[in-house]
């Protein structure tokens, strides 16, 4: 499976160099073909390939048990109930989530900029395809709707963005943490705002959050509190898959890229009118990674849910370097760095083995 992802990643990298010169019919045809491949790869993957697929398969087969309803949202149980009328093969539900998760993301990319479709695809494949659509399948649909919600906020349709987030929360309750973006403005960042957002990110890195107090408040929220308690119990007994290292290479590079994007914010804003809200969501993702560190698995999930927007944002680096071919090459090297981490969730160290790869 990793080799198939690599093939599409390499082809997307090559196409990104001259996609602005491709006739639209060829560009969309190739983009659509890659999308079909990605859906089938997710839907037909080997069970056990990633850390979550065994659990999803078991829940799909035992959807009628009370314990299953505590593990996932009611939407998963409903979908599993319907699909079990036709087959007890868990690949049915993998295909269902992949169909909507992948296709909605590709549709979202076209709403942002149809001249950078393959560059968006490069960053999508580098990390979020494996983590969201192949592994955390419920988050796959949620993160796609999140991208669409950001676009609607920029277009002044906050009510539609709210609807997207509500629908996304139906598939994964963590979508509720995205509600604050509805209050984000999309005006160009002032000098003061640049310093504030940068300061918040740096502050979250060097100062330990009072996680216990935050947790005490969060667990009082109906239903959400139950989910948080499950995450806490998993962390307490060593079942959580993620570990938090605020000073790890991956997180430090992510912060460095954030600072770079802030530095060139004026130039990027001229080319991408989504930038102001995208950079704010990136900052939130970086902050949540350390602030929610008292529950490592939750911190990683919420952080990278917010950071789904970096698929678009990191592609904006092309507006900061000239000539264009150099800019594309640099962004693809960054994507390659992320790909090395993403593929390790399916046990494939590409460049070097990272901590927790096993």
N, C-alpha and C positions, 0 to 999 in steps of 0.2 A: 504493500500500500504506500509506504514511504517513497518508493521509487516512482510510482504514478504521480504523487504530489510533486516530486522533483521535476518530472518531465513537464507538467503543466506550468510549474513555476518558471523553469528555464525558457519555455516557449513564450510565456507572458512577458518575461524580461526582454526578450528579443523584440517582440511586437511593440513594447512600450517605447522603443527608440524612434519608431516612425509611424505610430498609430495616428498621429495628426495628419499624415499624408495618405492613409488608407481610405479608399472609398467606403462610405458609411455601410453599404450593404455587406461588404466583406468583413468590416470591423464587427458589425453586429452578429453576423453569421458565426464568426469564430468565437465571439464572446458567448453566444448562446450554446455553441457546441461544448465549450469548456464548462459551462454551467451544468449541462446534462451530465457530463462526466463526473463532476464534483458531487452531484446529487446521488448518482449511482454508487460512487465510491463510499459515501457516507452510509447509504442505505443497505449496501450489500457487504459491509465490512465484516471481518471475522470477529465473532463475539469473544471478548477477552483481549482484543488488540489494544484497547485503551482502559484506563482504570475504572470507568463508569459503566461500560457496556454489560458486564456480567450482572450488575445490580439492576440495570434497566430491563434486561432480559428476564430475570427472575420476577421482577415486579409485574412485567407484562403477562407472564404466565399465571401469576397468582393475584391478579388484579382484584379478585373478589374477597380476598382476605382483609380483615380489619387492619392488620399491621401495614399493609401496602398503602392504605389511604393516609397513613401518618407520614410516610416517606416522601410522597409526591403530591402535587396539586390535584384537585378534583378533575381538572381538564385531562390529565394523563389517564386517570381511571376511566373517564368517559370515552376517550379515544381508544384505550385498550379494550374496553367492553365491546365497542362497535367492531373493531378489527378482529377480535376473537371469534366473532360470528363466522368469519371467513377463513381464518388460519390462526394457529397457535405459534407460528414462527415469528420470533421477535423482530426479524428483519422488516416486517410489515410496519411496525411503529417507527423503526429507524428511518425507513423510506418516507413515512408521513412527515416526520419532523425535518428531515433533510430537504424534502420538496419545498416546504414553506420557508425554512430557515435560509437555505442557499439562494432560492429564487428571489425572495424579498430583498436580500442583501444586494444581489446583482441589479435589481430594479432600483434600489436606493442609490447605487453608484451612478446610474444613468441620470438620476435627478440632480446629483451634485455637479458633474462635469462629464459630458459624453466625449470629451477629447482626451481623457486620461483613464479610460476604462481599464486598460491592461495594467497600468501603473497601480490603480486601486486593487486590481486582482493580485498583483505581486505582494502587496502588504497584507491583504486578506489571507492569502495562502501561507504567508510567513509565520503566522501565529494563530489568528482567530478561527481559521477554518478547522484546524485540529482541535483547539480548546473548546470552542463553542458548538460547532456543527457536528463534529465527529465524536466528541467526548461528552460535553454538557448539553445534550440535545435540546432540552427545554429552553436553555439560555440562547440557543441558536435562533429561535424564532423571536424571542424577546430582544436580542441585540439588533436584529434586523429592523424591528419596529422602532427601536430607539434611534437608529440612524434616520429613519423616515421622519420621526418626531422632531429631530433637530432641524431638518430641512423645513418642516412646516412652521417651526418657530421663526426661522429666518424670513419666511414668506409672510409672516404676520398672522398665521392661522393657529394660534395657541390652543384653541378648542380642539382642533384636529390632532395636534400633538398630544394633548391630554388623552384623547381617545386611543391613540396608538399605544401610549404607556399603559392605560387600563387594560387594553386587549393583551398586551405583552405580559402584564401581571397575572392574567388568567392562565398563561402558560408557565410562568415562574414568578412566584411571589416577590422575588428580589427586585422586580420591576418597580415596586413602590419607592425604592431608594432613588429612582430617577426623577421623581416628581419635582425636586428643587430646580431642575433645568427649565421648568416652565416660567420661572421668575428671572432667568438670565436675560440681560439685554444683549443685543447684537451690534452695538455701536463700537466703532474703532476704539481700541484701548488708549486711555490717556497715559501720560508718563507715570502718574501716581498709581493707576491701576496696574501697570506693569510691575512696579515695585511691590505692590501689595500681594499680587498673586505669586510672584517669585518668592517673596518673603514667607508666605504661608507654606509653600512647598518645602523650602529649606528648613523652616522651623519644625515642620512635621518630621523631618528626617533626623534632626539632632536632639529633639526633645521627646522623651517617652510619654505617650498618652496615658491618662488615668483611665485605663480600659475598664476597670471594675465598676466605676461610677457610670460610665456610658452604658455598660451592659445592664446594670440594675434598672435603668430607665427603659431600655429597649425591650426587655423581657416582659414588661407590663402591657405591651401592645398585643391585642388579641390575635391569635393565629401566628403572627410574626414572631411573638415571643416563644411559641412552641418550636418553631423552626430554629431560632437562635439557640434554644436550649439543646436541641439535637446536635448542632454544630459544636457547642461547648462540651457536651458529653463525648463526642467523637474525639475532640482534641485532648480531653482529660485521659482517655484510655489509649491514646496514640493511634487512633484510626484515621485522623485527618490526613489528607494527601499532601497538603501544602505546608511549607515552613516559611516564616517571615524573616528575611534578612535585609533590613533597610540599607545596609552598606554592601550588598552583593553587587557584582558587576552588572547584572541585568537592570537592577533598579537605578544604579548610579548613571548608567548610560541613558536610561529613560529620562532622568532628571536633566542630564546634560543636553539632550535633544529638546526638552521643554525650554530650557534657558536659551538655546539657539533660536528656537521659533519665536520666543518673546523678543529677542534682540532684533529680528527681522520682521517684526509684526506689521510695520507700516507698509513695507514692500509686498508682503503676502496679502494683506487686506485689500490692496488695489487689485489683485488678481482673483482672490477667492473671498466672496462676501460672506461665506460661512465661518471664516476664520475666528472672529471674536468669541463666538459661543463655543466653537470647537476647542480653543485653547483653554477655556474655563473648565470644560468637562475633562480635559486632559489633566489639569491641575487637581481637580477633585479626585480623579482616579489615583494620582500619585499620593495624595494626602490620605485617602481611605486605606491605602496599603499599609501604612504605619499606624494610623489612628485606631483601626480595628484589629490591630495585631494581637489583641488578647484572645481572639479566635482566628488562628492563622488561615484556615480554609475559607472562612467567611471573608476575611480581609482580601484574599487573592481574588475570590469570585466577584465581589463588589467592585474592587479596583479595576479589574480587567473588563467588567461590564461597562463601566464609565469610559475606559480607555479604548473601547471599540471604535470610538470616534477618531482614533489615531490612524485608522486605515486611510481616512481622508486627509487628516492633518499632516502626517509625515510625507504624503505625496506632494504637499505644498512646498517642500524643500526645493523642488525644481524651480521655483520662482526666485530663489535666492542665489543661484549659481548660473554663470554663463560660460560657454555656450550650452545649449539645451542637452546635447549628447553627454556632456560632462555631468550635468545636473542629474540626468536619468541614471547614469552609472553610479553616482554617489548614493542616490536614494536606494538603488538596488543592492548596494553593499550593506546598507543599513538593514534592509529587508532580509538579507542573507544572515545577518547577525541574529535577528529574531527567529528566522527559520530554524537555526540550530537549536534554539530552546523549544520551539513548538514541536518539532519532530520527536523530541525526547519523551513526549507524552505517549508516543506509540513505540517507544524503545528503539529509537534510531538516532544515535549521536552522529551528527553530520560532520562537524568540525572538531568539537571537543566535548567531552562528557561533563555535564553540569551536576552540581550538587542535587541530590534527590532524584536523579534520573531513573534510578531503579524503583 
